[in-house]
Amino acid sequence: MHDNTVPIPRVTDEPEIPTGHGHGHGHRPAEPASRNVRRLLTWLLLPFAIASVVGVAILYPIGDTPSPVNGQQEPVRGEVTAASLGSCDGGVQVGTPDPACLVLTVRMSDGPAPGREIVSRSPNEPSTPRFAVGDKVVLAYSGGDPAAGESYRVADFQRGLPLAVLAALFALAILVLGRYQGLAALVALGVSFLVLLLFVLPAILTGENPLLVAVAGAGLIMFVALYLTHGLSARTSTAVLGTMISLVLIGVLGALFSAITRLTGIDEDTSSLLGALGHGLDTRGLLLAGLVIGALGVLDDVTVTQASAVWELRRANPLLSWRELYAAGLRIGRDHVSSAVNTLAMAYAGAALPVLLLSYLSGAGLGTILGSQSIAQELVRTLVGSIGLVACVPVTTLVAALVASREPATPAKPRTSSRPQA
């Protein structure tokens, strides 16, 4: 008896989406947005884009940035040829248990007297770095006799080569994993640093309001970085909108609670900056500027992930309404934001670890420690940044659900075997 069944060909009403070579990484490319969706997103994002561009144009520093009041010190590279403990006046202390100075002989490789050796003395304190023969160091040359050791100060170690190797490994890892999108991410990172170096830092040093500078600079970085990395799509525009709304919220809450808690923003580093500038600076605004810029990277991660999650839900089931998309996306966002908040808190705690250790050693009560200037400003940064991070999840998910539900969606079809079935 013969089997009369014949193979039934697989019929589809849609060509299979090509996958390309190998396995891709990252989010699935977004589908083109409809005309109504593009118009909606344009009207929503246009005010923020105009505000960022106008803010950068108005606040952009014109003229030279101020120089340190105590003069510019020229960096000079050199190599330690001898290191010992001795007196600070050049005399020899025999049998002294605790010599007062660290005496270094350094051969300079550049600067005003390359090839010459100078003797530098610095106080022998617990905070003084320990140098050894062969160490590559950086000297600070303050002018004067280039052959005199008193004209130089050993400032730091040379770290150019290991940092360059680390940066190359970082770039290689990004390119191997992200491929072309990784290259775009590296370019966006370079643009972000250019905005910081060419706009944010000079504008603050020339006396502009640090918070306004940070908001304008962060807005420009956000538009360039997200669109360059993830492409021009409705999905990316949704992430941009959610990020910008959250940044505004962080700026407002930061300004409010730094004023209520009477934070001054003055710490050791800020005091050194004021001493070098020789004029006043809005230190509280500087604190808020750091808060906005520091929160930008975490916000980008959360908003892009939320927008992508909503689009994938829409692709998996095109029949979902915007309310159902919002509810499903919000469930995903709860898991993401809970870990992101902890990440943000640990990042701030790690940066403030020396301050936390010093406060712990003081033996003061918990309330006194938390209310101190150095700890309170970290608390404000962490809590305000976390509030903005929590707020970006429902905001981005809502906008993504409204936009994605109005786009023509192509359902994701599962792959089936190409072998004929009996």
PECORZI-V516699 format. One record per pair of residues at least 4 apart in sequence whose ideal C-beta (glycine too) atoms are under 7 Angstrom apart, sorted by the first residue. I is the first residue (numbers start at 1). J is the second residue. D is the distance in whole Angstrom. If there is no record, write none. Layout:
{{I J D} {I J D}}
This chain:
{{5 422 6} {7 420 3} {7 421 7} {8 421 6} {10 416 6} {20 24 6} {25 177 6} {25 178 6} {26 178 7} {26 181 5} {27 308 4} {28 312 7} {30 233 4} {30 234 6} {30 235 4} {30 311 6} {31 407 7} {31 410 7} {33 37 4} {33 38 5} {33 233 7} {33 234 4} {33 407 6} {34 406 7} {34 407 6} {34 408 6} {35 39 6} {36 40 6} {36 406 6} {37 41 6} {37 234 5} {37 403 6} {37 406 5} {37 407 6} {38 42 6} {39 43 7} {40 44 6} {40 403 7} {41 45 6} {41 234 6} {41 237 4} {41 403 7} {42 46 6} {44 241 6} {45 49 6} {45 237 6} {45 240 6} {45 241 6} {46 50 6} {47 51 6} {48 52 6} {48 219 6} {48 244 5} {49 53 6} {49 223 6} {50 54 6} {51 55 6} {51 219 7} {52 56 6} {52 216 6} {52 219 3} {52 220 5} {52 223 7} {53 57 6} {54 58 6} {55 59 6} {55 212 7} {55 215 7} {55 216 3} {56 60 6} {56 199 6} {56 216 5} {56 217 7} {56 220 6} {59 203 5} {59 208 5} {59 212 6} {59 213 5} {59 216 6} {60 199 6} {60 203 7} {61 65 7} {61 202 4} {61 203 5} {61 206 4} {65 202 5} {65 205 5} {65 206 6} {66 205 6} {66 206 7} {66 277 6} {67 72 6} {68 72 6} {68 276 4} {69 276 7} {69 278 3} {70 276 7} {71 142 7} {71 143 7} {73 140 4} {73 141 6} {73 142 5} {74 111 7} {74 141 4} {75 138 5} {75 140 7} {76 108 6} {76 110 6} {76 111 3} {76 139 4} {76 141 5} {76 152 7} {77 109 5} {77 110 5} {77 138 6} {77 158 6} {78 106 4} {78 107 6} {78 108 4} {78 109 6} {78 137 6} {78 139 6} {79 106 7} {79 107 5} {79 109 7} {79 134 7} {79 136 6} {80 104 6} {80 106 6} {80 131 5} {80 132 7} {80 133 6} {80 134 7} {80 135 5} {80 137 6} {81 105 5} {81 106 7} {81 107 5} {81 117 6} {81 133 6} {82 105 4} {82 133 6} {83 104 5} {83 131 5} {83 132 6} {83 133 6} {84 103 5} {85 99 4} {85 102 6} {85 103 7} {85 124 6} {86 92 7} {86 93 6} {86 99 5} {86 101 6} {86 103 4} {87 91 5} {87 93 5} {87 99 7} {87 100 6} {87 101 6} {88 100 5} {88 101 4} {88 121 5} {93 99 6} {99 124 6} {100 123 7} {100 124 6} {101 121 4} {101 122 6} {101 123 6} {101 124 6} {102 122 5} {102 124 5} {102 128 6} {103 119 6} {103 121 5} {104 120 5} {104 131 6} {104 154 6} {105 117 6} {105 119 5} {106 117 7} {106 118 6} {106 120 6} {106 137 6} {106 139 6} {106 154 7} {107 117 5} {108 113 6} {108 114 6} {108 115 7} {108 116 6} {108 118 7} {108 139 7} {109 114 6} {110 114 5} {111 141 6} {112 141 7} {112 146 4} {113 146 4} {113 147 6} {116 147 6} {118 149 4} {118 152 6} {119 149 4} {120 149 5} {120 152 6} {120 153 7} {120 154 5} {122 128 6} {122 154 6} {123 128 6} {124 128 6} {131 135 5} {131 137 7} {135 157 6} {136 157 7} {136 158 4} {137 154 6} {137 157 6} {137 158 6} {138 155 5} {138 156 5} {138 158 6} {139 152 4} {139 153 7} {139 154 6} {139 155 6} {140 152 7} {140 153 5} {140 155 4} {141 151 6} {141 152 6} {142 151 6} {143 151 7} {144 148 6} {144 151 4} {145 151 6} {146 151 6} {159 163 5} {160 164 6} {161 165 6} {162 166 6} {163 167 6} {164 168 6} {165 169 7} {166 170 6} {167 171 6} {168 172 6} {169 173 6} {170 174 7} {171 175 6} {171 186 6} {172 176 6} {173 177 6} {174 178 5} {174 182 4} {174 185 6} {174 186 6} {175 179 7} {175 182 5} {175 183 6} {177 182 6} {178 182 2} {178 185 6} {180 184 7} {181 185 6} {181 229 7} {182 186 7} {183 187 7} {184 188 6} {184 228 5} {184 229 5} {185 189 6} {185 229 5} {186 190 7} {187 191 7} {187 228 6} {188 192 6} {188 224 6} {188 225 4} {188 228 4} {188 229 5} {189 193 7} {190 194 6} {191 195 7} {191 224 5} {191 225 7} {192 196 7} {192 221 5} {192 225 6} {193 197 6} {194 198 5} {195 199 5} {195 200 6} {195 217 5} {195 220 6} {195 221 5} {196 200 5} {196 201 6} {196 217 7} {197 201 6} {198 202 7} {199 203 6} {199 217 6} {200 204 7} {200 213 6} {200 214 7} {200 217 4} {201 205 6} {202 206 6} {203 208 4} {203 213 5} {204 208 6} {204 210 5} {204 213 6} {204 286 7} {204 289 7} {208 212 7} {208 213 5} {209 213 6} {209 282 6} {209 285 6} {210 214 6} {210 282 6} {210 285 4} {210 286 5} {210 288 7} {210 289 4} {211 215 6} {211 251 6} {211 255 7} {211 285 5} {211 288 4} {211 289 6} {212 216 6} {213 217 6} {213 289 6} {214 218 6} {214 289 4} {214 292 4} {214 293 5} {215 219 6} {215 247 7} {215 251 6} {215 292 6} {216 220 7} {217 221 6} {218 222 6} {218 247 6} {218 292 5} {218 293 6} {218 296 5} {219 223 7} {219 244 6} {220 224 6} {221 225 6} {221 296 7} {222 226 6} {222 240 6} {222 243 5} {222 244 7} {222 296 6} {222 300 7} {223 227 6} {223 240 6} {224 228 6} {225 229 6} {226 230 6} {226 236 6} {226 239 6} {226 240 5} {226 300 6} {227 231 7} {227 232 6} {227 236 6} {230 236 4} {230 304 6} {231 236 6} {232 236 7} {233 237 7} {234 238 6} {234 403 6} {234 407 6} {235 239 7} {235 307 5} {235 308 6} {235 311 5} {236 240 6} {237 241 6} {238 242 6} {238 307 4} {238 396 6} {238 399 5} {238 400 5} {238 403 6} {239 243 6} {239 303 4} {239 304 5} {239 307 4} {239 396 6} {240 244 6} {241 245 6} {241 399 6} {242 246 6} {242 303 4} {242 392 5} {242 395 5} {242 396 3} {242 399 6} {243 247 6} {243 299 5} {243 300 6} {243 303 5} {243 392 7} {244 248 7} {245 249 7} {245 395 5} {246 250 6} {246 299 5} {246 388 5} {246 391 6} {246 392 4} {246 395 7} {247 251 6} {247 292 6} {247 296 7} {247 299 7} {248 252 6} {249 253 6} {249 388 5} {249 391 6} {250 254 6} {250 291 7} {250 292 6} {250 295 5} {250 384 6} {250 385 6} {250 388 4} {251 255 6} {251 288 7} {251 292 6} {252 256 6} {253 257 6} {253 384 5} {253 387 6} {254 258 6} {254 288 5} {254 291 5} {254 380 7} {254 384 5} {255 259 6} {255 288 6} {256 260 6} {257 261 6} {257 380 5} {257 384 6} {258 263 4} {258 284 6} {258 287 6} {258 288 6} {258 380 6} {261 376 6} {261 380 6} {263 284 6} {263 287 6} {263 373 7} {263 376 6} {263 377 5} {263 380 6} {264 283 6} {264 284 6} {264 373 7} {265 270 6} {265 283 4} {265 284 4} {265 286 5} {265 287 4} {265 377 7} {266 270 5} {266 271 6} {266 283 5} {267 271 7} {267 374 6} {268 272 7} {269 273 7} {270 274 6} {270 283 5} {270 286 7} {271 275 6} {272 276 6} {273 277 6} {273 281 7} {274 281 6} {277 281 6} {281 286 7} {282 286 6} {283 287 7} {284 288 7} {285 289 6} {286 290 7} {287 291 7} {287 377 6} {288 292 6} {289 293 6} {290 294 6} {291 295 6} {291 381 5} {291 384 6} {291 385 6} {292 296 7} {294 385 7} {295 299 6} {295 385 4} {295 388 6} {296 300 6} {297 301 7} {298 302 7} {298 340 6} {298 343 7} {298 344 6} {298 389 6} {299 303 6} {299 388 7} {299 389 7} {299 392 6} {300 304 6} {301 305 6} {302 306 6} {302 336 6} {302 337 6} {302 340 6} {302 389 6} {302 392 6} {302 393 6} {303 307 6} {303 392 6} {303 396 5} {304 308 6} {305 309 6} {305 336 6} {306 310 7} {306 329 6} {306 333 5} {306 393 6} {306 396 4} {306 397 5} {306 400 6} {307 311 7} {307 396 6} {307 400 5} {308 312 6} {309 313 6} {309 329 5} {309 332 5} {310 314 6} {310 325 6} {310 329 4} {310 397 6} {310 400 4} {310 401 6} {310 404 5} {311 315 6} {311 404 5} {312 316 6} {313 317 7} {313 320 7} {313 325 6} {313 328 5} {313 329 6} {314 318 6} {314 320 7} {314 325 6} {314 404 4} {314 405 7} {314 409 5} {315 409 6} {315 410 7} {315 411 7} {315 412 5} {316 412 5} {318 409 4} {318 411 5} {320 324 4} {320 325 5} {321 325 7} {321 405 6} {322 326 6} {322 401 4} {322 402 5} {322 405 4} {323 327 6} {324 328 6} {325 329 6} {325 401 4} {325 404 6} {325 405 6} {326 330 6} {326 397 6} {326 398 6} {326 401 4} {327 331 7} {329 333 6} {329 397 4} {329 400 7} {329 401 6} {330 334 7} {330 393 7} {330 394 6} {330 397 5} {332 336 6} {333 337 6} {333 393 4} {333 397 6} {334 338 6} {336 340 6} {337 341 6} {337 389 6} {337 390 6} {337 393 5} {339 343 6} {340 344 6} {340 389 6} {341 345 6} {341 386 5} {341 389 6} {341 390 7} {342 346 6} {343 347 6} {344 348 7} {344 382 7} {344 385 5} {344 386 6} {344 389 6} {345 349 6} {345 382 5} {345 386 7} {346 350 6} {347 351 7} {348 352 6} {348 378 5} {348 381 6} {348 382 5} {349 353 7} {349 356 7} {352 356 6} {352 378 5} {353 357 6} {354 358 6} {355 359 6} {355 374 5} {355 375 7} {356 360 6} {357 361 6} {358 362 7} {359 369 5} {359 372 6} {359 375 6} {364 368 4} {364 369 5} {365 369 7} {366 370 6} {367 371 6} {368 372 7} {369 375 6} {370 375 6} {370 376 7} {370 379 7} {371 376 6} {372 376 6} {373 377 6} {375 379 6} {376 380 6} {377 381 6} {378 382 6} {379 383 6} {380 384 6} {381 385 6} {382 386 6} {383 387 6} {384 388 7} {385 389 6} {386 390 6} {387 391 6} {388 392 6} {391 395 6} {392 396 5} {393 397 6} {394 398 6} {395 399 7} {396 400 6} {397 401 6} {398 402 6} {399 403 6} {400 404 6} {401 405 6} {403 407 7}}
